[in-house]
Amino acid sequence: MAEGNQPAGRGNSTDSLRRHNLAVVLELVHHAGGISRSQLTRATGLNRSTVAALVGELVERRLVLEVDSDVRAQVGRPSPIVKPGPLAVVIAINPEIDAVTIAVVGLGGEVIKRIRYATDHEPTAREAVNICAAVIDGMRAELEAGHRVVGVGLAVPGLVRSLDGVVRLAPHLGWVDEPVAAMLAAATGYPVVAGNDARLGTLAESTFGAGRDLSDFIYLNGGASGIGGGVIAGGSTLAGAAGYAGEFGHTLVNSAGVVCHCGGVGCLETEVRRAPLLELVGLTDADSDELESALLASSSAVVLTEVHRQLDFLAVALRNAINTLNPQTILLGGFLGSLYAVAPAHLNALVAHQPLRASREGVTIGRAALGANLLMIGAAELAFASVLTDPATF
Ligand SMILES: [Zn+2]
């Protein structure tokens, strides 16, 4: 479709209002995965004909599809269901110490394809970029036949400058001041945006996962590189002054512990680690679903002792977080969710007694809902932002 009736670059208030409303409607469809036109009318407060015109424009841009509602019992005409369309996709990437994971993700948080490329050592920034470029080149013909790639979203286990996607520090990967977004853009030809993995996971859970109806929750993720987290407080992401809030992995849980790579002693991520779990179940390389299956299948007392030991230290961090932030829920992702799955009663009992009574009342512990797709969906959200904030650019 042409750029509406307004020549590009000569926006007026009617045009900017239309574009704003397009974004509101697309965002609702994206988050709901499917929503009726009458629900869109109620949710936006716009009149029915305006909503019909906005949906019509999004259909012409192939960002959404309309399908007939199969609800027959309603009085009057059934309202068509508006769903995310398959055309727009992003490529989501998560470099880790033992693999680079690459996925194709559609609107609505749909992971269409996911490839885990295992590496035998921590990839350098250049190696990670080369792996991504090769995998993307392998998919390019198929991708471009059925989709239009909006861009690439990168979830990095480290501190990322959001302005230009420079990885300031990814300690476990050994990356310091690596311009990874620019390198990937040059190698693939797509625009690239990057962010911290745990914060993107928090965003994904808040948008599509176990946090979608929660205003106050803490998300903690355990990955191969350590433990990260994020906080949703009063419905918003808690960012901190420079965007680095949520580093729960470096809170003190054991004053008699070992020195962490950060320089501190007894950090959560020095006590609660994925590597000894893999070793105990005899795996050298596994994604989070495989590790969890192995832990649940194990009947070894040694495995259970290690799981309890790690949960005891996790509970110390949770006590501090609950007393400080008063969340409704703690969501555990990655191998932390697996630890909890092995011994839920053990952690529940600790959290039910250690924090202040008022702070802990009503706090629930849950699993992140998005499993192995979590970081892919979070990274995709970042890359979809340009289309979601202004669908008329697609
Ligand atoms: Zn530390």
Boltz pocket constraint, residues with backbone or C-beta under 6 A from the ligand:
constraints:
  - pocket:
      binder: B
      contacts: [[A, 249], [A, 250], [A, 251], [A, 260], [A, 261], [A, 262], [A, 263], [A, 264], [A, 267]]
      max_distance: 6.0
